[in-house]
Amino acid sequence: MSSALLQQFNHELTTLIERVRHSTAMVSGMSVDLLTGGSGSAWLYDIQGHLVTNHHVVADIKRSLRVQFAGKPEIPAVVVGSDASTDLAVLRVELNVPAVALPLRPALPALGELCLAMGAPLRFRESVSLGIVSGLHRQLTLADDAVLEEVVQTDAAINPGNSGGPLIDMAGCVIGVNVAKRGDADNIGFAICSEIVADVVPELIAHGAVARGTFGLTVGEVMDASGQEDPTIVVQRVRTTPSLFAVGDIVVSIDAQPIRRRYDIRKLLHRGTIGTTKQVVVRRGTQLLTLTVPVMQRQPVT
């Protein structure tokens, strides 16, 4: 790469960082006993003062919850809603100056795409790390055994305190929310993808919590032997009896929508479907069966 191209890339990169850093904040506060503190990161979701962070960042903060934007004093914040299942939370602050919200990217990033992890690792405010999108469609098991779906993997440095900060593409759009790294490896970090953020955050703002439906199943993704085709979604456990499903059923579609990921089922069983029925096509052995299945309310993860 020529010197001129390097200089141009450097200018565009620093310009992008200068634009988005003012929409990223450090989160801090104290536990109920005032003996321990917590910290993390957040980013401005809208100009009404809503910020997105991780559930685990604010779960143990009971007093003196505050955020600090770049170059600004700390200001108080309140938790609007939190969802342990996706490790997302929404805060709200009173914005005293004009601010720019970070847009969510509607499409998945490409493998190998450049990205920036923003936040306050180890309380070092306004920190930035550069990397690429290293993997897509990951599943991540957290310390409380909650499983995050459709996680973006990155080699951008993510450390304690980055949690809740945005993973940004080169257009300044949020492609994920930084959530964790592998402690037993180098340069393997993870972010909650923008698709899930787009599904969860509006409901947290509107209701303070996410209500989900369920068929009373545990399903898993089973890859094709060649590894070239989409995985099939197979019923691994029936938790509610009696049930129309059987262990080993392959879930083909729900209300004519093809099911290719576990998250496709969760996405379709939103708040508005609880108490209704769904037409579910399953493959059982050599037969295709259409089941009319009631949607029950799923018990929230705490």
Contacts in CASP RR format, 6 or more apart in sequence:
PFRMAT RR
TARGET T0000
AUTHOR 0000-0000-0000
METHOD contacts of the structure
MODEL  1
MSSALLQQFNHELTTLIERVRHSTAMVSGMSVDLLTGGSGSAWLYDIQGH
LVTNHHVVADIKRSLRVQFAGKPEIPAVVVGSDASTDLAVLRVELNVPAV
ALPLRPALPALGELCLAMGAPLRFRESVSLGIVSGLHRQLTLADDAVLEE
VVQTDAAINPGNSGGPLIDMAGCVIGVNVAKRGDADNIGFAICSEIVADV
VPELIAHGAVARGTFGLTVGEVMDASGQEDPTIVVQRVRTTPSLFAVGDI
VVSIDAQPIRRRYDIRKLLHRGTIGTTKQVVVRRGTQLLTLTVPVMQRQP
VT
1 9 0 8 1.000
12 170 0 8 1.000
13 130 0 8 1.000
16 116 0 8 1.000
16 168 0 8 1.000
16 170 0 8 1.000
16 172 0 8 1.000
17 116 0 8 1.000
17 128 0 8 1.000
19 100 0 8 1.000
19 172 0 8 1.000
20 102 0 8 1.000
20 116 0 8 1.000
20 118 0 8 1.000
20 166 0 8 1.000
20 168 0 8 1.000
20 172 0 8 1.000
21 70 0 8 1.000
21 118 0 8 1.000
21 126 0 8 1.000
21 128 0 8 1.000
22 69 0 8 1.000
22 70 0 8 1.000
22 99 0 8 1.000
22 100 0 8 1.000
23 43 0 8 1.000
23 44 0 8 1.000
23 69 0 8 1.000
23 99 0 8 1.000
23 100 0 8 1.000
23 101 0 8 1.000
23 102 0 8 1.000
24 41 0 8 1.000
24 42 0 8 1.000
24 43 0 8 1.000
24 44 0 8 1.000
24 69 0 8 1.000
24 70 0 8 1.000
24 102 0 8 1.000
24 118 0 8 1.000
24 119 0 8 1.000
24 126 0 8 1.000
24 165 0 8 1.000
24 166 0 8 1.000
25 41 0 8 1.000
25 42 0 8 1.000
25 43 0 8 1.000
25 44 0 8 1.000
25 51 0 8 1.000
25 67 0 8 1.000
25 68 0 8 1.000
25 69 0 8 1.000
25 70 0 8 1.000
26 39 0 8 1.000
26 40 0 8 1.000
26 41 0 8 1.000
26 42 0 8 1.000
26 67 0 8 1.000
26 68 0 8 1.000
26 119 0 8 1.000
26 120 0 8 1.000
26 123 0 8 1.000
26 125 0 8 1.000
27 39 0 8 1.000
27 40 0 8 1.000
27 41 0 8 1.000
27 42 0 8 1.000
27 53 0 8 1.000
27 57 0 8 1.000
27 58 0 8 1.000
27 61 0 8 1.000
27 65 0 8 1.000
27 66 0 8 1.000
27 67 0 8 1.000
27 77 0 8 1.000
27 91 0 8 1.000
27 164 0 8 1.000
28 37 0 8 1.000
28 38 0 8 1.000
28 39 0 8 1.000
28 40 0 8 1.000
28 61 0 8 1.000
28 64 0 8 1.000
28 65 0 8 1.000
28 66 0 8 1.000
28 67 0 8 1.000
28 68 0 8 1.000
28 74 0 8 1.000
28 123 0 8 1.000
29 37 0 8 1.000
29 38 0 8 1.000
29 39 0 8 1.000
29 61 0 8 1.000
29 63 0 8 1.000
29 64 0 8 1.000
29 65 0 8 1.000
29 66 0 8 1.000
30 36 0 8 1.000
30 37 0 8 1.000
30 38 0 8 1.000
30 61 0 8 1.000
30 62 0 8 1.000
30 63 0 8 1.000
30 64 0 8 1.000
31 37 0 8 1.000
31 38 0 8 1.000
31 60 0 8 1.000
31 61 0 8 1.000
31 62 0 8 1.000
31 63 0 8 1.000
32 62 0 8 1.000
32 63 0 8 1.000
34 63 0 8 1.000
36 60 0 8 1.000
37 60 0 8 1.000
37 61 0 8 1.000
38 57 0 8 1.000
38 60 0 8 1.000
38 61 0 8 1.000
39 57 0 8 1.000
39 120 0 8 1.000
39 123 0 8 1.000
39 161 0 8 1.000
40 53 0 8 1.000
40 54 0 8 1.000
40 57 0 8 1.000
40 119 0 8 1.000
40 120 0 8 1.000
40 161 0 8 1.000
40 162 0 8 1.000
40 163 0 8 1.000
40 164 0 8 1.000
40 165 0 8 1.000
41 53 0 8 1.000
41 57 0 8 1.000
41 118 0 8 1.000
41 119 0 8 1.000
41 120 0 8 1.000
41 161 0 8 1.000
41 162 0 8 1.000
41 163 0 8 1.000
41 164 0 8 1.000
41 165 0 8 1.000
41 178 0 8 1.000
42 51 0 8 1.000
42 52 0 8 1.000
42 53 0 8 1.000
42 57 0 8 1.000
42 67 0 8 1.000
42 91 0 8 1.000
42 164 0 8 1.000
42 165 0 8 1.000
43 51 0 8 1.000
43 52 0 8 1.000
43 53 0 8 1.000
43 102 0 8 1.000
43 118 0 8 1.000
43 164 0 8 1.000
43 165 0 8 1.000
43 166 0 8 1.000
43 174 0 8 1.000
43 177 0 8 1.000
44 50 0 8 1.000
44 51 0 8 1.000
44 99 0 8 1.000
44 100 0 8 1.000
44 101 0 8 1.000
44 102 0 8 1.000
45 51 0 8 1.000
45 52 0 8 1.000
45 90 0 8 1.000
45 101 0 8 1.000
45 102 0 8 1.000
45 201 0 8 1.000
46 101 0 8 1.000
47 95 0 8 1.000
47 99 0 8 1.000
47 101 0 8 1.000
48 92 0 8 1.000
49 92 0 8 1.000
49 93 0 8 1.000
49 94 0 8 1.000
49 95 0 8 1.000
49 99 0 8 1.000
50 80 0 8 1.000
50 90 0 8 1.000
50 91 0 8 1.000
50 92 0 8 1.000
50 201 0 8 1.000
50 205 0 8 1.000
51 67 0 8 1.000
51 77 0 8 1.000
51 90 0 8 1.000
51 91 0 8 1.000
51 92 0 8 1.000
51 93 0 8 1.000
52 88 0 8 1.000
52 89 0 8 1.000
52 90 0 8 1.000
52 91 0 8 1.000
52 164 0 8 1.000
52 165 0 8 1.000
52 166 0 8 1.000
52 177 0 8 1.000
52 197 0 8 1.000
52 201 0 8 1.000
53 88 0 8 1.000
53 89 0 8 1.000
53 90 0 8 1.000
53 91 0 8 1.000
53 163 0 8 1.000
53 164 0 8 1.000
53 165 0 8 1.000
53 177 0 8 1.000
54 87 0 8 1.000
54 88 0 8 1.000
54 89 0 8 1.000
54 163 0 8 1.000
54 164 0 8 1.000
54 177 0 8 1.000
54 179 0 8 1.000
54 192 0 8 1.000
55 82 0 8 1.000
55 83 0 8 1.000
55 84 0 8 1.000
55 86 0 8 1.000
55 87 0 8 1.000
55 88 0 8 1.000
55 89 0 8 1.000
56 87 0 8 1.000
56 142 0 8 1.000
56 163 0 8 1.000
57 89 0 8 1.000
57 161 0 8 1.000
57 163 0 8 1.000
57 164 0 8 1.000
58 65 0 8 1.000
58 79 0 8 1.000
58 82 0 8 1.000
58 89 0 8 1.000
58 91 0 8 1.000
59 82 0 8 1.000
59 84 0 8 1.000
65 76 0 8 1.000
65 77 0 8 1.000
65 78 0 8 1.000
65 79 0 8 1.000
65 91 0 8 1.000
66 74 0 8 1.000
66 75 0 8 1.000
66 76 0 8 1.000
66 77 0 8 1.000
67 74 0 8 1.000
67 75 0 8 1.000
67 77 0 8 1.000
67 91 0 8 1.000
67 93 0 8 1.000
68 74 0 8 1.000
68 75 0 8 1.000
68 125 0 8 1.000
69 99 0 8 1.000
70 125 0 8 1.000
70 126 0 8 1.000
72 97 0 8 1.000
75 93 0 8 1.000
75 94 0 8 1.000
75 96 0 8 1.000
76 93 0 8 1.000
77 91 0 8 1.000
77 92 0 8 1.000
77 93 0 8 1.000
78 91 0 8 1.000
78 92 0 8 1.000
79 89 0 8 1.000
79 90 0 8 1.000
79 91 0 8 1.000
80 90 0 8 1.000
80 91 0 8 1.000
80 92 0 8 1.000
80 204 0 8 1.000
80 205 0 8 1.000
80 208 0 8 1.000
81 89 0 8 1.000
81 90 0 8 1.000
81 204 0 8 1.000
81 205 0 8 1.000
81 208 0 8 1.000
81 209 0 8 1.000
82 88 0 8 1.000
82 89 0 8 1.000
82 90 0 8 1.000
82 204 0 8 1.000
82 208 0 8 1.000
82 209 0 8 1.000
83 89 0 8 1.000
83 200 0 8 1.000
83 204 0 8 1.000
83 209 0 8 1.000
83 210 0 8 1.000
84 144 0 8 1.000
84 146 0 8 1.000
84 300 0 8 1.000
84 301 0 8 1.000
84 302 0 8 1.000
85 146 0 8 1.000
85 210 0 8 1.000
85 212 0 8 1.000
85 300 0 8 1.000
85 301 0 8 1.000
86 148 0 8 1.000
86 192 0 8 1.000
86 196 0 8 1.000
86 200 0 8 1.000
86 210 0 8 1.000
87 142 0 8 1.000
87 146 0 8 1.000
87 148 0 8 1.000
87 179 0 8 1.000
87 192 0 8 1.000
88 177 0 8 1.000
88 192 0 8 1.000
88 196 0 8 1.000
88 197 0 8 1.000
88 200 0 8 1.000
88 201 0 8 1.000
88 204 0 8 1.000
89 204 0 8 1.000
90 201 0 8 1.000
90 204 0 8 1.000
90 205 0 8 1.000
90 208 0 8 1.000
102 166 0 8 1.000
102 168 0 8 1.000
102 172 0 8 1.000
102 173 0 8 1.000
102 174 0 8 1.000
103 172 0 8 1.000
103 173 0 8 1.000
103 174 0 8 1.000
104 173 0 8 1.000
104 174 0 8 1.000
104 194 0 8 1.000
104 197 0 8 1.000
104 198 0 8 1.000
105 169 0 8 1.000
105 171 0 8 1.000
105 173 0 8 1.000
105 174 0 8 1.000
105 175 0 8 1.000
105 194 0 8 1.000
106 194 0 8 1.000
106 198 0 8 1.000
108 136 0 8 1.000
108 175 0 8 1.000
108 193 0 8 1.000
108 195 0 8 1.000
109 115 0 8 1.000
109 133 0 8 1.000
109 136 0 8 1.000
109 152 0 8 1.000
109 169 0 8 1.000
109 175 0 8 1.000
110 133 0 8 1.000
111 133 0 8 1.000
111 134 0 8 1.000
111 135 0 8 1.000
111 136 0 8 1.000
112 132 0 8 1.000
112 133 0 8 1.000
112 134 0 8 1.000
113 132 0 8 1.000
113 133 0 8 1.000
113 169 0 8 1.000
113 170 0 8 1.000
114 130 0 8 1.000
114 131 0 8 1.000
114 132 0 8 1.000
114 169 0 8 1.000
114 170 0 8 1.000
115 130 0 8 1.000
115 131 0 8 1.000
115 132 0 8 1.000
115 133 0 8 1.000
115 154 0 8 1.000
115 156 0 8 1.000
115 167 0 8 1.000
115 168 0 8 1.000
115 169 0 8 1.000
115 170 0 8 1.000
115 175 0 8 1.000
116 128 0 8 1.000
116 129 0 8 1.000
116 130 0 8 1.000
116 131 0 8 1.000
116 156 0 8 1.000
116 167 0 8 1.000
116 168 0 8 1.000
117 128 0 8 1.000
117 129 0 8 1.000
117 131 0 8 1.000
117 154 0 8 1.000
117 156 0 8 1.000
117 157 0 8 1.000
117 158 0 8 1.000
117 162 0 8 1.000
117 165 0 8 1.000
117 166 0 8 1.000
117 167 0 8 1.000
117 168 0 8 1.000
117 178 0 8 1.000
117 191 0 8 1.000
118 127 0 8 1.000
118 128 0 8 1.000
118 165 0 8 1.000
118 166 0 8 1.000
118 167 0 8 1.000
118 168 0 8 1.000
118 178 0 8 1.000
119 125 0 8 1.000
119 126 0 8 1.000
119 127 0 8 1.000
119 128 0 8 1.000
119 161 0 8 1.000
119 162 0 8 1.000
119 164 0 8 1.000
119 165 0 8 1.000
119 166 0 8 1.000
119 178 0 8 1.000
120 126 0 8 1.000
120 127 0 8 1.000
120 161 0 8 1.000
120 162 0 8 1.000
121 127 0 8 1.000
121 157 0 8 1.000
121 158 0 8 1.000
121 159 0 8 1.000
121 160 0 8 1.000
121 161 0 8 1.000
121 162 0 8 1.000
122 159 0 8 1.000
122 160 0 8 1.000
122 161 0 8 1.000
123 161 0 8 1.000
127 162 0 8 1.000
129 156 0 8 1.000
129 157 0 8 1.000
129 158 0 8 1.000
130 156 0 8 1.000
131 154 0 8 1.000
131 155 0 8 1.000
131 156 0 8 1.000
132 154 0 8 1.000
132 155 0 8 1.000
132 156 0 8 1.000
133 152 0 8 1.000
133 153 0 8 1.000
133 154 0 8 1.000
133 175 0 8 1.000
134 153 0 8 1.000
134 154 0 8 1.000
134 155 0 8 1.000
134 187 0 8 1.000
134 188 0 8 1.000
134 189 0 8 1.000
135 152 0 8 1.000
135 153 0 8 1.000
135 154 0 8 1.000
136 150 0 8 1.000
136 152 0 8 1.000
136 153 0 8 1.000
137 150 0 8 1.000
137 151 0 8 1.000
137 261 0 8 1.000
138 150 0 8 1.000
138 151 0 8 1.000
138 152 0 8 1.000
138 153 0 8 1.000
138 190 0 8 1.000
139 147 0 8 1.000
139 148 0 8 1.000
139 149 0 8 1.000
139 151 0 8 1.000
140 147 0 8 1.000
140 148 0 8 1.000
140 151 0 8 1.000
140 179 0 8 1.000
140 180 0 8 1.000
140 190 0 8 1.000
141 147 0 8 1.000
141 148 0 8 1.000
142 148 0 8 1.000
142 180 0 8 1.000
144 301 0 8 1.000
146 301 0 8 1.000
148 179 0 8 1.000
148 190 0 8 1.000
148 192 0 8 1.000
149 196 0 8 1.000
149 261 0 8 1.000
149 262 0 8 1.000
149 263 0 8 1.000
149 266 0 8 1.000
150 193 0 8 1.000
150 195 0 8 1.000
150 196 0 8 1.000
150 261 0 8 1.000
150 263 0 8 1.000
151 179 0 8 1.000
151 190 0 8 1.000
151 191 0 8 1.000
151 192 0 8 1.000
151 193 0 8 1.000
152 167 0 8 1.000
152 175 0 8 1.000
152 176 0 8 1.000
152 190 0 8 1.000
152 191 0 8 1.000
152 192 0 8 1.000
152 193 0 8 1.000
153 188 0 8 1.000
153 189 0 8 1.000
153 190 0 8 1.000
154 167 0 8 1.000
154 189 0 8 1.000
154 190 0 8 1.000
154 191 0 8 1.000
155 187 0 8 1.000
155 188 0 8 1.000
155 189 0 8 1.000
156 167 0 8 1.000
156 189 0 8 1.000
157 187 0 8 1.000
158 178 0 8 1.000
158 180 0 8 1.000
158 181 0 8 1.000
158 189 0 8 1.000
158 190 0 8 1.000
158 191 0 8 1.000
159 181 0 8 1.000
162 178 0 8 1.000
163 178 0 8 1.000
163 179 0 8 1.000
163 180 0 8 1.000
164 177 0 8 1.000
164 178 0 8 1.000
164 179 0 8 1.000
165 177 0 8 1.000
165 178 0 8 1.000
166 174 0 8 1.000
166 176 0 8 1.000
166 177 0 8 1.000
166 178 0 8 1.000
167 174 0 8 1.000
167 175 0 8 1.000
167 176 0 8 1.000
167 177 0 8 1.000
167 178 0 8 1.000
167 191 0 8 1.000
168 174 0 8 1.000
168 175 0 8 1.000
169 175 0 8 1.000
173 194 0 8 1.000
174 194 0 8 1.000
174 197 0 8 1.000
175 191 0 8 1.000
175 193 0 8 1.000
175 194 0 8 1.000
176 191 0 8 1.000
176 192 0 8 1.000
176 193 0 8 1.000
176 194 0 8 1.000
176 197 0 8 1.000
177 191 0 8 1.000
177 192 0 8 1.000
177 197 0 8 1.000
178 189 0 8 1.000
178 190 0 8 1.000
178 191 0 8 1.000
179 190 0 8 1.000
179 191 0 8 1.000
179 192 0 8 1.000
180 189 0 8 1.000
180 190 0 8 1.000
181 188 0 8 1.000
181 189 0 8 1.000
181 190 0 8 1.000
182 188 0 8 1.000
182 189 0 8 1.000
195 263 0 8 1.000
196 263 0 8 1.000
199 267 0 8 1.000
199 270 0 8 1.000
200 210 0 8 1.000
203 209 0 8 1.000
203 210 0 8 1.000
203 211 0 8 1.000
203 271 0 8 1.000
204 210 0 8 1.000
207 271 0 8 1.000
209 300 0 8 1.000
210 271 0 8 1.000
210 300 0 8 1.000
211 270 0 8 1.000
211 271 0 8 1.000
211 272 0 8 1.000
211 274 0 8 1.000
211 297 0 8 1.000
211 298 0 8 1.000
211 300 0 8 1.000
212 266 0 8 1.000
212 269 0 8 1.000
212 270 0 8 1.000
212 271 0 8 1.000
212 274 0 8 1.000
212 297 0 8 1.000
212 298 0 8 1.000
212 300 0 8 1.000
213 269 0 8 1.000
213 270 0 8 1.000
213 271 0 8 1.000
213 273 0 8 1.000
213 274 0 8 1.000
213 295 0 8 1.000
213 296 0 8 1.000
213 297 0 8 1.000
213 298 0 8 1.000
214 269 0 8 1.000
214 295 0 8 1.000
214 296 0 8 1.000
214 297 0 8 1.000
214 298 0 8 1.000
215 240 0 8 1.000
215 243 0 8 1.000
215 245 0 8 1.000
215 265 0 8 1.000
215 269 0 8 1.000
215 278 0 8 1.000
215 280 0 8 1.000
215 293 0 8 1.000
215 295 0 8 1.000
215 296 0 8 1.000
216 238 0 8 1.000
216 239 0 8 1.000
216 240 0 8 1.000
216 243 0 8 1.000
216 296 0 8 1.000
217 235 0 8 1.000
217 236 0 8 1.000
217 237 0 8 1.000
217 238 0 8 1.000
217 239 0 8 1.000
217 240 0 8 1.000
217 243 0 8 1.000
217 245 0 8 1.000
218 235 0 8 1.000
218 236 0 8 1.000
218 237 0 8 1.000
218 239 0 8 1.000
219 233 0 8 1.000
219 234 0 8 1.000
219 235 0 8 1.000
219 236 0 8 1.000
219 251 0 8 1.000
219 262 0 8 1.000
219 265 0 8 1.000
220 233 0 8 1.000
220 234 0 8 1.000
220 236 0 8 1.000
220 262 0 8 1.000
221 231 0 8 1.000
221 232 0 8 1.000
221 233 0 8 1.000
221 234 0 8 1.000
221 261 0 8 1.000
221 262 0 8 1.000
222 231 0 8 1.000
222 232 0 8 1.000
222 233 0 8 1.000
222 234 0 8 1.000
223 231 0 8 1.000
224 230 0 8 1.000
224 231 0 8 1.000
224 232 0 8 1.000
230 260 0 8 1.000
231 260 0 8 1.000
231 261 0 8 1.000
232 250 0 8 1.000
233 250 0 8 1.000
233 251 0 8 1.000
233 259 0 8 1.000
233 260 0 8 1.000
233 261 0 8 1.000
233 262 0 8 1.000
233 264 0 8 1.000
233 265 0 8 1.000
234 248 0 8 1.000
234 249 0 8 1.000
234 250 0 8 1.000
234 251 0 8 1.000
235 245 0 8 1.000
235 246 0 8 1.000
235 247 0 8 1.000
235 248 0 8 1.000
235 249 0 8 1.000
235 250 0 8 1.000
235 251 0 8 1.000
235 282 0 8 1.000
236 247 0 8 1.000
236 248 0 8 1.000
237 247 0 8 1.000
238 245 0 8 1.000
238 246 0 8 1.000
238 247 0 8 1.000
240 296 0 8 1.000
244 291 0 8 1.000
244 292 0 8 1.000
244 293 0 8 1.000
245 282 0 8 1.000
245 291 0 8 1.000
245 293 0 8 1.000
246 284 0 8 1.000
248 284 0 8 1.000
249 282 0 8 1.000
249 283 0 8 1.000
249 284 0 8 1.000
250 282 0 8 1.000
250 283 0 8 1.000
250 284 0 8 1.000
251 259 0 8 1.000
251 265 0 8 1.000
251 280 0 8 1.000
251 281 0 8 1.000
251 282 0 8 1.000
252 258 0 8 1.000
252 259 0 8 1.000
252 281 0 8 1.000
252 282 0 8 1.000
252 283 0 8 1.000
252 288 0 8 1.000
253 259 0 8 1.000
253 280 0 8 1.000
253 281 0 8 1.000
254 264 0 8 1.000
254 265 0 8 1.000
254 268 0 8 1.000
254 278 0 8 1.000
254 279 0 8 1.000
254 280 0 8 1.000
254 281 0 8 1.000
255 268 0 8 1.000
255 278 0 8 1.000
255 279 0 8 1.000
256 279 0 8 1.000
257 264 0 8 1.000
257 268 0 8 1.000
258 264 0 8 1.000
259 265 0 8 1.000
268 278 0 8 1.000
269 278 0 8 1.000
269 295 0 8 1.000
269 298 0 8 1.000
273 295 0 8 1.000
274 295 0 8 1.000
274 296 0 8 1.000
274 297 0 8 1.000
275 294 0 8 1.000
275 295 0 8 1.000
275 296 0 8 1.000
275 297 0 8 1.000
276 294 0 8 1.000
276 295 0 8 1.000
277 292 0 8 1.000
277 293 0 8 1.000
277 294 0 8 1.000
277 295 0 8 1.000
278 292 0 8 1.000
278 293 0 8 1.000
278 295 0 8 1.000
279 290 0 8 1.000
279 291 0 8 1.000
279 292 0 8 1.000
279 293 0 8 1.000
280 290 0 8 1.000
280 291 0 8 1.000
280 292 0 8 1.000
280 293 0 8 1.000
281 288 0 8 1.000
281 289 0 8 1.000
281 290 0 8 1.000
281 291 0 8 1.000
282 288 0 8 1.000
282 289 0 8 1.000
282 291 0 8 1.000
283 289 0 8 1.000
END
